[in-house]
Amino acid sequence: MERSFTVDVFKVVAAQLIVWHHFSAYGPMSEAMTLQWPQLIEWLYRYARLAVQVFLVVGGFLAAQSVMNKPMTHPVIHIFNRYLRLVPIYIFALSLISLVVAILRTDIHADWLPSAPTFSHFLAHALLVHDLFDIEALSSGAWYVAIDFQLFVVLVVLCNRLQPYGVRVLSLGVALLCVASMWWFNRIDELDIWAIYFFAAYGLGVLAAWAKRSAFDAAVFWITVLLAVGALWIEYRTRLSLALITAVWLTIKPKSRVHWTPMKRVVHRLANSAYVLFLTHFGVIVVFSALWNIGHFHDPVTAFALTGFAWGCAVGLGLFLHEKAEIPVHHWLSHQSKLMFLRLTN
């Protein structure tokens, strides 16, 4: 799969916006900054979180490329591999955050801190079902991991059931589910713990990836875009508008090989570490909130400077854990899973 610099940029920008959204939502530094820059903090809180829609579209785009032209005769293998890709570093991040919260809880005294985890909490998170059973999340990004996995499962099941009838039928099936999400499911807030609520954005990403495969797939994508505009006319949603713009840009952007410059390599590394950053930055917020309280700070400028430093630390931690933990663990687990499946099929 050819690497797209556009996708890298989307992932980096979206990840940083999500981090700053959480900096505006949690901690005493946010309260101090609100006194000096209320409009900025309000914007970060209300709108920066919409960057999740970019992640959803990009996630669908990359997932569609990974399954394109591949037979889905063994969907369980693809689903299990996705689970191995998402969950090990996720559980490690939750363990790290839970430890940090346990150590610093008495220095923060805030209701936004998660409760002390039990074994059932961890088990529900490990199985990616904590929201389905209304179990308190152990971190701010836990919900997204579960939704990402659900969406991938839906895509793989669609591929498995519809591929035998041809790629055109598969494209139409994805488009129909995407449109159903836009026009109905995405308008029901109570469904936001299920993949069907988010398939509007994810499906646009899938169809965008397939749009350059053939004239038929391109037509399916653009018809879906028109139906998305209709869904926005019925009920305008900023999140769907952003998803639509992202998908259209991924489609119309000319495909070309990346000429790697030092700056593009930095963006590439930051994009690769975006998932770990997403998982771990809440722990950094906890640490710096405790430092703020221990230091008895109150000045908004100090709060902004300390938040900027915390942001840099979160990005650095994400890069470090991606390269020193996520990559080697993923490679080892992938190798072991291949050996296991070889034994089972022989």
C-alpha positions as CSV (number, residue, x, y, z in Angstrom):
1,M,0.0,0.0,0.0
2,E,1.5,3.3,-1.1
3,R,2.0,5.8,1.6
4,S,0.0,9.0,1.2
5,F,1.5,12.2,2.6
6,T,-2.0,13.7,2.6
7,V,-3.1,11.0,5.0
8,D,-0.1,11.6,7.2
9,V,-0.9,15.3,7.4
10,F,-4.6,14.6,8.2
11,K,-3.6,12.1,11.0
12,V,-1.0,14.5,12.6
13,V,-3.3,17.6,12.6
14,A,-6.3,15.6,13.8
15,A,-4.3,14.0,16.6
16,Q,-3.0,17.4,17.8
17,L,-6.5,18.9,17.8
18,I,-7.8,16.0,19.9
19,V,-5.0,16.4,22.4
20,W,-5.7,20.1,22.7
21,H,-9.4,19.4,23.0
22,H,-8.7,17.3,26.1
23,F,-6.3,19.9,27.5
24,S,-9.2,22.3,27.3
25,A,-11.6,19.8,28.9
26,Y,-9.6,18.4,31.8
27,G,-7.5,19.9,34.6
28,P,-6.9,23.1,36.6
29,M,-4.7,24.6,33.8
30,S,-7.8,24.7,31.6
31,E,-9.7,26.6,34.2
32,A,-6.9,29.1,34.5
33,M,-6.6,29.6,30.8
34,T,-10.3,30.1,30.5
35,L,-10.0,33.3,32.6
36,Q,-7.6,34.9,30.1
37,W,-8.7,33.3,26.8
38,P,-12.3,32.1,27.2
39,Q,-13.1,32.1,23.4
40,L,-10.0,30.0,22.6
41,I,-10.6,27.4,25.2
42,E,-14.3,27.3,24.3
43,W,-13.4,26.8,20.6
44,L,-11.0,24.0,21.5
45,Y,-13.6,22.3,23.7
46,R,-16.5,22.6,21.3
47,Y,-14.8,22.2,17.9
48,A,-11.3,20.6,18.2
49,R,-13.0,17.3,19.1
50,L,-14.6,17.2,15.6
51,A,-11.1,16.1,14.4
52,V,-12.3,12.6,15.3
53,Q,-14.3,12.6,12.1
54,V,-11.0,13.0,10.2
55,F,-9.7,9.9,12.0
56,L,-12.8,8.0,11.1
57,V,-12.6,8.8,7.4
58,V,-8.8,8.1,7.3
59,G,-9.4,4.9,9.2
60,G,-12.0,3.8,6.6
61,F,-9.7,4.9,3.8
62,L,-6.7,2.9,5.1
63,A,-8.8,-0.2,6.0
64,A,-10.4,-0.2,2.5
65,Q,-6.9,-0.2,1.0
66,S,-5.8,-3.0,3.3
67,V,-8.7,-5.3,2.2
68,M,-8.9,-4.2,-1.4
69,N,-8.5,-7.1,-3.9
70,K,-7.9,-9.6,-1.0
71,P,-10.2,-12.6,-0.6
72,M,-12.1,-12.6,2.6
73,T,-12.6,-16.3,2.9
74,H,-11.2,-16.3,6.5
75,P,-12.6,-13.1,8.0
76,V,-11.8,-14.2,11.6
77,I,-8.1,-14.0,10.7
78,H,-8.4,-10.4,9.5
79,I,-10.5,-9.4,12.6
80,F,-8.1,-11.1,15.0
81,N,-5.1,-9.3,13.3
82,R,-6.9,-6.0,13.7
83,Y,-7.5,-6.8,17.4
84,L,-3.8,-7.5,17.8
85,R,-3.0,-4.3,16.2
86,L,-5.2,-2.2,18.4
87,V,-5.4,-3.8,21.8
88,P,-1.9,-4.7,23.3
89,I,-0.6,-1.1,23.3
90,Y,-4.1,0.1,24.4
91,I,-4.0,-2.2,27.4
92,F,-0.5,-1.0,28.2
93,A,-1.6,2.6,28.0
94,L,-4.6,2.0,30.2
95,S,-2.3,0.3,32.8
96,L,0.1,3.2,32.7
97,I,-2.7,5.8,33.1
98,S,-4.3,3.8,35.9
99,L,-1.0,3.7,37.7
100,V,-0.5,7.4,37.3
101,V,-4.0,8.2,38.5
102,A,-3.6,6.0,41.5
103,I,-0.3,7.8,42.5
104,L,-1.5,11.3,41.9
105,R,-5.2,11.1,42.8
106,T,-4.8,12.9,46.2
107,D,-3.0,15.8,44.5
108,I,-5.8,16.5,42.1
109,H,-9.2,15.8,43.7
110,A,-11.2,16.1,40.5
111,D,-14.3,14.4,39.3
112,W,-12.9,13.9,35.8
113,L,-10.4,11.3,37.1
114,P,-11.5,7.7,36.4
115,S,-12.3,5.5,39.4
116,A,-9.8,2.9,40.6
117,P,-10.1,0.1,38.1
118,T,-11.2,-3.4,39.0
119,F,-10.4,-6.6,37.1
120,S,-13.8,-6.5,35.4
121,H,-13.1,-2.9,34.3
122,F,-9.9,-4.1,32.6
123,L,-11.5,-7.1,31.1
124,A,-14.3,-5.0,29.6
125,H,-11.8,-2.6,28.1
126,A,-9.6,-5.5,26.8
127,L,-12.7,-7.0,25.1
128,L,-13.6,-3.5,23.8
129,V,-17.1,-3.7,25.3
130,H,-17.0,-1.2,28.2
131,D,-19.4,1.3,26.6
132,L,-21.8,-1.4,25.6
133,F,-22.1,-2.4,29.3
134,D,-22.1,1.2,30.6
135,I,-18.8,0.7,32.4
136,E,-16.8,3.8,33.2
137,A,-13.9,4.5,30.8
138,L,-10.4,4.4,32.2
139,S,-9.1,7.0,29.7
140,S,-10.5,9.7,27.4
141,G,-9.7,7.8,24.2
142,A,-11.0,4.3,25.2
143,W,-14.3,4.7,23.3
144,Y,-12.6,5.4,20.0
145,V,-10.6,2.1,20.1
146,A,-13.8,0.1,20.5
147,I,-15.6,2.0,17.7
148,D,-12.6,1.6,15.4
149,F,-12.6,-2.2,16.0
150,Q,-16.4,-2.4,15.4
151,L,-16.2,-0.5,12.2
152,F,-13.4,-2.8,10.9
153,V,-15.4,-5.8,11.8
154,V,-18.4,-4.4,9.8
155,L,-16.2,-3.8,6.8
156,V,-14.7,-7.3,6.9
157,V,-18.1,-8.9,7.3
158,L,-19.4,-6.9,4.3
159,C,-16.4,-8.0,2.2
160,N,-16.9,-11.6,3.2
161,R,-20.6,-11.7,2.4
162,L,-20.6,-9.5,-0.7
163,Q,-17.3,-10.2,-2.4
164,P,-18.5,-13.5,-4.0
165,Y,-21.0,-11.4,-5.9
166,G,-18.4,-9.1,-7.3
167,V,-16.6,-5.9,-6.3
168,R,-19.5,-3.8,-7.6
169,V,-22.0,-5.4,-5.3
170,L,-19.5,-4.8,-2.4
171,S,-19.2,-1.1,-3.3
172,L,-22.9,-0.8,-3.4
173,G,-23.3,-2.6,-0.1
174,V,-20.9,-0.2,1.6
175,A,-22.5,2.8,0.0
176,L,-26.0,1.7,1.1
177,L,-24.9,1.2,4.7
178,C,-23.1,4.6,4.6
179,V,-26.1,6.4,3.4
180,A,-28.4,4.6,6.0
181,S,-26.0,5.9,8.7
182,M,-26.0,9.5,7.3
183,W,-29.8,9.7,6.9
184,W,-30.9,7.8,10.0
185,F,-28.5,6.1,12.4
186,N,-26.1,9.1,12.7
187,R,-29.0,11.3,13.8
188,I,-29.8,9.1,16.9
189,D,-27.4,10.1,19.7
190,E,-28.2,7.0,21.7
191,L,-26.5,4.9,19.0
192,D,-23.0,6.5,19.5
193,I,-21.7,3.4,21.1
194,W,-22.2,1.4,18.0
195,A,-20.4,1.3,14.6
196,I,-23.5,2.1,12.6
197,Y,-23.6,5.6,14.1
198,F,-20.1,6.3,12.8
199,F,-20.3,4.4,9.5
200,A,-21.3,7.6,7.7
201,A,-17.8,8.9,8.1
202,Y,-16.0,5.6,8.0
203,G,-17.9,4.5,4.9
204,L,-17.0,7.7,3.1
205,G,-13.4,6.9,3.7
206,V,-13.8,3.4,2.4
207,L,-15.5,4.6,-0.8
208,A,-12.9,7.3,-1.3
209,A,-10.2,4.6,-1.3
210,W,-12.0,2.6,-3.8
211,A,-13.1,5.5,-6.0
212,K,-9.9,5.4,-8.1
213,R,-10.2,1.7,-8.7
214,S,-12.8,2.0,-11.5
215,A,-15.3,4.4,-13.1
216,F,-18.1,2.5,-11.4
217,D,-16.5,2.9,-8.0
218,A,-16.0,6.6,-8.7
219,A,-19.7,6.9,-9.6
220,V,-20.7,5.2,-6.4
221,F,-18.6,7.5,-4.4
222,W,-19.9,10.7,-6.0
223,I,-23.5,9.6,-5.7
224,T,-22.9,8.9,-2.0
225,V,-21.5,12.4,-1.7
226,L,-24.7,13.8,-3.3
227,L,-26.8,11.8,-0.9
228,A,-24.6,13.1,2.0
229,V,-25.4,16.6,1.0
230,G,-29.1,15.7,1.0
231,A,-28.6,14.3,4.6
232,L,-27.1,17.6,5.6
233,W,-30.0,19.4,4.1
234,I,-32.4,17.3,6.2
235,E,-30.4,17.8,9.4
236,Y,-27.1,19.8,9.3
237,R,-24.3,18.2,11.3
238,T,-20.8,19.8,11.4
239,R,-19.2,16.4,12.0
240,L,-20.7,15.0,8.8
241,S,-19.7,18.1,6.9
242,L,-16.1,17.6,8.0
243,A,-16.1,13.9,7.2
244,L,-17.5,14.7,3.7
245,I,-14.8,17.4,3.0
246,T,-12.1,15.0,4.2
247,A,-13.3,12.1,2.0
248,V,-13.7,14.4,-1.1
249,W,-10.2,15.8,-0.6
250,L,-8.7,12.3,-0.4
251,T,-10.5,11.4,-3.6
252,I,-9.6,14.5,-5.7
253,K,-6.0,14.7,-4.4
254,P,-3.8,13.5,-7.3
255,K,-1.9,10.3,-6.4
256,S,1.8,10.7,-6.5
257,R,4.9,9.3,-4.9
258,V,6.1,11.1,-1.9
259,H,9.4,12.9,-2.3
260,W,10.8,12.4,1.2
261,T,12.3,15.5,2.7
262,P,13.4,15.8,6.4
263,M,10.1,17.6,7.2
264,K,8.0,15.0,5.5
265,R,9.8,12.3,7.4
266,V,9.0,14.1,10.7
267,V,5.3,14.3,9.7
268,H,5.5,10.6,8.8
269,R,6.8,9.6,12.2
270,L,4.2,11.8,13.9
271,A,1.5,10.2,11.9
272,N,2.7,6.7,12.8
273,S,2.7,7.6,16.5
274,A,-0.7,9.3,16.4
275,Y,-2.5,6.2,17.8
276,V,-0.2,5.9,20.8
277,L,-0.4,9.7,21.3
278,F,-4.2,9.4,21.3
279,L,-4.0,6.6,23.9
280,T,-1.5,8.1,26.3
281,H,-1.9,11.8,26.4
282,F,-4.6,11.7,29.1
283,G,-1.9,10.4,31.5
284,V,0.3,13.4,30.7
285,I,-2.7,15.7,31.5
286,V,-3.0,13.9,34.9
287,V,0.7,14.4,35.7
288,F,0.8,18.1,34.8
289,S,-2.5,18.8,36.6
290,A,-0.9,17.3,39.8
291,L,2.2,19.5,39.2
292,W,0.1,22.6,38.8
293,N,-1.7,21.9,42.1
294,I,1.4,21.0,44.0
295,G,3.1,24.2,42.8
296,H,0.0,26.3,43.7
297,F,0.1,28.1,40.4
298,H,-2.7,30.3,39.2
299,D,-1.5,32.6,36.4
300,P,-3.1,32.0,33.0
301,V,0.1,32.7,31.1
302,T,1.9,30.1,33.2
303,A,-1.0,27.7,32.6
304,F,-0.7,28.2,28.8
305,A,3.1,27.7,28.9
306,L,2.9,24.6,31.1
307,T,0.2,23.2,28.8
308,G,2.4,23.8,25.8
309,F,5.2,22.0,27.5
310,A,2.8,19.1,28.5
311,W,1.8,18.9,24.8
312,G,5.4,18.5,23.8
313,C,5.9,15.8,26.4
314,A,2.8,14.0,25.2
315,V,4.0,14.0,21.6
316,G,7.5,12.8,22.7
317,L,6.0,10.1,24.8
318,G,3.8,9.0,21.9
319,L,6.9,8.8,19.6
320,F,8.9,6.9,22.2
321,L,6.3,4.3,23.0
322,H,5.4,3.8,19.3
323,E,9.0,3.0,18.4
324,K,10.1,1.2,21.5
325,A,6.9,-0.6,22.5
326,E,4.1,-0.6,19.9
327,I,6.2,-1.6,16.9
328,P,8.3,-4.5,18.5
329,V,5.2,-5.9,20.3
330,H,3.1,-5.8,17.1
331,H,5.8,-7.5,15.1
332,W,6.2,-10.2,17.7
333,L,2.5,-10.8,18.0
334,S,2.0,-10.8,14.2
335,H,4.7,-13.5,13.9
336,Q,3.3,-15.6,16.6
337,S,-0.3,-15.3,15.2
338,K,1.0,-16.4,11.8
339,L,2.6,-19.5,13.3
340,M,-0.5,-20.3,15.2
341,F,-2.8,-20.1,12.2
342,L,-0.3,-22.2,10.2
343,R,-0.5,-24.9,12.8
344,L,-4.3,-24.7,12.9
345,T,-4.6,-25.0,9.1
346,N,-2.1,-27.8,8.6
